Amino acid sequence: MKSKRQAEILRIIETVDVETQDQLLSELKARGIHSTQATISRDIKELHLIKELTGYGSYKYVVSERKLSLNFAGRLRNIFKEGVTSFDLAQNIVVVKTMPGLAQAAGATLDSMDIPDMVGSLAGDDTVILIMRTNEAASEFCAEIHNMLK
């Protein structure tokens, strides 16, 4: 029920300029989904909805642009904590060793994060190779990996 309700909330805010939680509750009710204000409030937080100024001087709910980066960071942290066995660097190349079968998931997650200094990646079964623009970028990324694994 929760996922259906949250999916409907996302559809509503794409098609209707929703200013308040009461308006959102009414839109859900019109679509046959009954809820409470407290539940809607939690949904707004979980969906990372924020109010954005419209061109008409009013506000409407939209999905935060940071939502994607927050979700990717959380997924990456989970993948790294559960699956990374070691990492090292050689100049501008970062080599990440994972448990068997997890390298492609780690590589795909990294690719989708739009890391500015990452030129590309190559993933096998248990190894991901990241090509960074500079030696410094590789070193900084290794420091981030180290912090994730703490």
QUIFEN-V209310 format. One record per residue. N is the residue number from 1. PSI is psi in radians with two decimals (999 if undefined). NEAR is the number of other C-alpha atoms within 8 Angstrom. Layout:
[[N	PSI	NEAR] [N	PSI	NEAR]]
This chain:
[[1	-0.73	4] [2	-0.84	5] [3	-0.65	6] [4	-0.78	7] [5	-0.79	10] [6	-0.64	10] [7	-0.69	8] [8	-0.66	9] [9	-0.78	10] [10	-0.68	8] [11	-0.71	8] [12	-0.85	11] [13	-0.29	12] [14	-0.48	8] [15	-0.36	6] [16	2.41	6] [17	1.73	9] [18	2.10	12] [19	-0.56	11] [20	2.86	7] [21	-0.61	10] [22	-0.73	7] [23	-0.69	9] [24	-0.73	12] [25	-0.74	13] [26	-0.74	8] [27	-0.71	9] [28	-0.76	14] [29	-0.69	10] [30	-0.39	7] [31	0.18	6] [32	0.26	6] [33	2.01	8] [34	2.38	7] [35	3.14	9] [36	2.87	7] [37	-0.68	9] [38	-0.69	6] [39	-0.75	8] [40	-0.69	11] [41	-0.76	9] [42	-0.72	8] [43	-0.74	9] [44	-0.74	10] [45	-0.82	8] [46	-0.58	7] [47	-0.03	9] [48	0.82	9] [49	2.47	11] [50	2.86	9] [51	2.31	9] [52	2.48	8] [53	2.27	9] [54	3.04	8] [55	-0.09	5] [56	0.17	5] [57	0.06	6] [58	3.11	8] [59	2.74	11] [60	2.70	13] [61	2.38	12] [62	2.82	10] [63	2.26	9] [64	2.41	8] [65	-0.39	6] [66	-0.24	6] [67	-0.83	10] [68	-0.79	7] [69	-0.60	9] [70	-0.76	8] [71	-0.74	8] [72	-0.73	11] [73	-0.72	8] [74	-0.77	8] [75	-0.77	9] [76	-0.75	11] [77	-0.75	10] [78	-0.80	8] [79	-0.78	12] [80	-0.77	12] [81	-0.64	9] [82	-0.53	6] [83	-0.29	9] [84	2.25	12] [85	-0.51	8] [86	2.93	7] [87	2.72	10] [88	2.94	8] [89	2.66	11] [90	1.76	6] [91	-1.95	7] [92	0.25	14] [93	2.25	12] [94	2.25	14] [95	2.12	11] [96	2.11	12] [97	2.35	12] [98	3.04	14] [99	2.67	10] [100	2.31	7] [101	-0.11	8] [102	-0.13	12] [103	-0.69	16] [104	-0.64	12] [105	-0.76	8] [106	-0.77	12] [107	-0.76	12] [108	-0.70	8] [109	-0.77	11] [110	-0.75	10] [111	-0.68	10] [112	-0.16	7] [113	-0.10	8] [114	0.93	7] [115	2.08	7] [116	-0.63	5] [117	0.11	8] [118	2.14	11] [119	-0.69	9] [120	3.09	8] [121	2.81	11] [122	2.19	8] [123	2.40	11] [124	-2.45	8] [125	-0.74	9] [126	0.27	13] [127	2.36	11] [128	2.29	16] [129	2.17	11] [130	2.22	12] [131	2.03	12] [132	2.76	14] [133	-0.67	10] [134	2.86	9] [135	-0.68	10] [136	-0.71	7] [137	-0.69	11] [138	-0.76	16] [139	-0.75	10] [140	-0.70	8] [141	-0.68	8] [142	-0.66	12] [143	-0.69	8] [144	-0.73	8] [145	-0.79	9] [146	-0.75	8] [147	-0.62	7] [148	-0.59	9] [149	-0.09	8] [150	999	4]]
